[in-house]
Amino acid sequence: MRKLLLALFLMGGCAPQLGSSFRQLAYPMETRTLDVDGIELAYSDRGHGPRTLLLIHGLGSYLPVWSRNVEALAREYRVVAIDLPGYGKSSKANYHYSMAFFARVVERVIARLALEHVVLIGHSMGGQIAITHSLMFPGRAEALVLVAPAGLEPFGPGEGGWLADVVSKELVMLTPPDAIWSNVESNFYQMPKAARFMAEDRVRIVGGPDFDDYAYAVSRSVTAMVTGPVFRRLGEVRAPVLITFGREDGLIPNPLLHGRSTEEVARAGAARFRDARLTLIPHAGHMVQFEKPDAWNACVLEFLHTLHEENAP
């Protein structure tokens, strides 16, 4: 499948133009920039409503992965999606990447944009960041929506360190286009054509002016996840939580280290929260919100409506 996609990509006269900067990439939504303690943070801001949904992407990713969700959510709520530091069109530098660092950035975004009644929506690593934020700033977010979140899968002694060592900056920088397409495809049960831009953009930035710093951010983010575990503290999260997984997620649990099923990890993690609801969406992989947007959007909106009903006088 990946070789066919790559062949079609090249035969279609769309050979990737290497060496682009992230700022040259075409985003499907208008973005703005915000100064967060000296970091230029890119974000999109759409819609109005009783709550603000703050969308946090995952490892190696960027805010366009929410392009199939923002419009539906923005019909009823304000929706802010961010590029984390080191990613997308946000600043890249030798930051002290950690889950706490990212959580503080999220908190500064909330403060700088004066966001109220915030619901954090985090995909994969972004889910672990949302959990970390909830632990560091209890009560700040009214609810969490965790999309195939990292943090629910515990790693045994030595496993996390091995994983962090494997995903080095050099590995990220030397990944060939064929493997880049394979990596993107692994996020899906069946990769839709609409997702091709994720691989195309990733190929385009190879050798670009901010590629070195991006590769560093990806590598350090893996270390941040394994050195900032949240599994044992899930019961401390006060906010109600919605957890969504694609039933055919091929990345959680880690296919190299663990033999458990996605459903086992999801149910075991959900059981540790005080107030969590779990939805498994069939025929969907790790990027469930993009692969099955109608089902995912409906699930999230139903959860948000329930919150409204529960808080009504």
N, C-alpha and C positions, 0 to 999 in steps of 0.2 A: 504493500500500500504506500509506504513512504517513498519508495523509488518511483512509483507511478506518479505520485503527486509532484515529486521533484522534476521528473521528465516533462510533465505537462506544464509546469512552471517555466522551464527553460524553453520548451518548444513554442510556447505561446508568445514569444517575443518579449518576455518580461524578465530577462536575465537580471539577477540582482546586481544593483550598483553598490559595490562595496565601499566602505569608508565614509558612510554618511554619519552625521551626528544625530543624536536623538531629537534635537530640535528641528531637524529637517523632515522627520517622519510626519505623515499626514494622519492626524487624529480624527475620529468620526464625530467629535464633539468639540465645541469651542472651549479653550482653556485660558485660565488666568494665572497670574503668579502672586505669591504671598511670601513676604519675608518672615521667616520663623527663626529667630535668633541667629541671623546671618545666613540661613539656608534659604535659597530661592526655591520655593515649593510650587509645583504646577498642580492645578486643580480645575475641575469643572463644577459648575453650580447651576442647577436647574430646578424649577418648580417651586411650589409653596404649599404649606400645609401645617397641621398641628405638630408635626415632628420633623426633625432633620435626620436623614439617613446618611451616615458618613461611611463611604465605601473604601475599603483597604484591600489592595491587591496582594498577590502572593509572591513567592520567590521567583526572581528573574523576570517578573511580569511588569505590567503598567496599567494605567487606568482604562485604556480602551477595551480591556476584557469585560467591562461592565456595559458595553455598548448595546447589548440586547436586553438590558434590564432597566436602564436609566429612564427611558421614555415612559414605560409602564408605571414605574414607581413615582415618577415626577408628576403624574396626573393627580396624585393625592398628597404628596409630601415634597418637602425640599430635599434635594438629593445632591450631596457633595461627594465627588470622587477625587482621590488624591494620587499623585505619583509620590511614593515614598522617597526620601533622600537616597541617592545612589541609583535611582531608577527613572526611566522615562525622561521627561523634560525637566525634572527637578535637579538641583545641584548635586554634583558628585565630587567627593573629596575623601581624604583619609579620616573619615569619621570613626568614632568609637562605636561601631555597630553592635547593638545588643537589643534584646527585646525591650528592655527598659528605655533605651534610647528612642526606639520607634514609638513606644507608648507615650513618652514625653512629647515627641513631635505631634502625635495625635492630639494630646491635651492642649498644646499650644495652638493648633489649628482651631480647636473648639473655642478657645479664648479669643484668638485674633479675629475670627469671623463672628464672634458673639452668638454661637449656635446654642439653641435651647431645645430641650426635650429630645436629646440625642439618642439615636439607636446606632450602635456600631455594627457594621456588616463587614466581616472579614473573610476572605478566601484563603485557604491553605495557611501559609505563614501569616497572612493578614488576620486569620482567625486566632492564632496564638498571640498576636499583637493585641487584638481586641480583649482577649482574656487577661493578658498582662496589664493592660490599661485599667480594666475593671478591678483588678487586685490592688493596683497602685493608687487609683483614684475612685474608691468605692462611692457609688451613688451618682457619679458624674454622668454615666450612660444609663438611660432608663431600661434598656434591653440590649441583648446581643443576638445577632444572627450569624451563626458560624457555618461557613460553607466549606465542606470537606476540610475541616480545620486541622492544622498541625497542633500538637499539644495533647491530643487524646490518646496517642500511641506512645506508651513508655518504652524507653530504650534501656537495655541491660548494661551492666558494667562493661566498658570498652566499646560497645556498639556505637554510641554517639561520637566518641573520639575518632573511631575508624571512619565514620561517615564524613566527619568534618575534614579529616585528612585527605580523603578521596576527592572531595569537591574543592580542589585548589583553584587559585586564580589562574594558574597555567592551564589546567584542564578546561576551564571555561573559555579561555582565549584561543585554545587550539582545537576546539570542537569544529569539525568540518561541516559544510552545509548539509550533507546527507544525514549526519547525526543530529543536526539541529532540527531538521524536519521530523526525524524519528522521535526526538524528545518532545516536540510540540504535539505530535500525533498521540503520544502516550497519555496525554491529558484527557483523551476522549474515548468513549466506547466506539463511536464511529465518527471520525473527524469530519465536520461539515465543511463545505466549500467556503462558507462565510468566515471560517477560522483561519484561512490561508494567510491572511495578513499578519498573523502572529509569527509565523515562520519567516515570511518575507521580510518583515521588519527586523527580526533577529539576525537574518543573514546580512541585511543592508548595513547594520552598524558595525560589522566586523572590520577592524582596522581603523575605525573612525576616531575622531579626536577625544571622545569620552569613553571609548570602549575599554581601555585599561582600567579606568576607575569603576566602570560598571562591573567588570569581571571581579574586581576586588570586592565590591559590594555584595555580589552573589555569594562568593566564597565565605566572606565574613558573616553573612546572614545565616548560612548553614550552621556555622559555629555558634552564632547567637541563639539559634533555636535549641540546639542540644545542650548548651550551657545555661539556658534560662528556662528549664522545664516548668510546666504548670500543672501536670497531671495530679500530683498529690494535693494541690491547693484548689481544685475545681469546686469543692464544697464551700469555699469561702466566697464564691461569686454570689452576690446578693440579687442581681438583676435576673429577670426571667430570660431564658435562652431558647432560641430555636436553632436546632442543628439539622442541616441538610447535607445529604451525601448522594452521589450517584451510586446506585446499587452495584454497578460494574466498575467502580473506582479501581484503577490499576496502580495507583501510587500510594494509597493508604489502605492497608499497612504496607510498609516498605517491602517491595518484592525481593530485595536482596537479603534481608535480615529476618523477616517474620513470615510465618505461614498462616497466620490467622486470616479470617475473612474481613472484608470491609464492615459488614453488619456486626460482627463480634466487637470490633474496635469501637464502632459508633455506639452500640448499646452499652458497652462497659463504660465509655466516657460519659454518656448522657446520664447514667445512673449515679454518677458522682456529684452532679450539680444539685442544688436545692430545688430548682424549678426549671426543668428542661423538657422540651418536646423534640422528638426526632422524626424526621421524614426521610425515607429512602426513595429516591426517584428512579424508576426502572429505565433500562436502556440508556444509561448516562454514566460517564466516567468522572474523572477528577474535576474537570471544568464544567460541573453540572449546570451552573447558572447560564453558561453560554450554549451548551449543547441542547438543553431542554428549557429554554427561557420561559415558555408559556406556563409549564408546570411549576417551575421554580418561582416565577413572579407571582403566580396565584397563591402559592404556599406562603410566601413572605407577606403578601397583602392580607391574607386571612389571619396570620399571626398578629400583624399590626392592628387589624380591626379588633381582634380579641383584647389586645392591650387597652384599646380605647374604651371598650365596653367595661372592662374590669376597673378602669379608673374613673368611669362616669359616676357622678354623684347619685 
